[in-house]
Amino acid sequence: MKDQLGLYYHPQAGNAQSRVYVRRGPDGEVEFRLWRADHPEVWERHPWLSMAVVRSAARMYQQERNPEADPMLLYDIAVARALLQENEA
């Protein structure tokens, strides 16, 4: 899907309140940025992130805040690549 902010997918089925935006960074790497309708400050506080940074941040979150959570469930590299390929075709 696409809107004024860019290409995105819904990371949680049935929840249109969260979106993960995707783009190609300057080096061609896939980058992600989270948007949440109920927390608009998330978009403002968090920049575009590479998958490596997302993985590192997810590990930190699990270690420091919630070992039971899996933030990586939001970030799907296969979906991101498919969206980008479709948009670039």
Secondary structure, DSSP 8 states (H G I E B T S, - for coil): -EETTEEEE-SSTT-TTEEEEEEE-TTS-EEEEEEETT-THHHHH---EEHHHHHHHHHHHHHHT-TT--GGGG--HHHHHHHHHHHH-
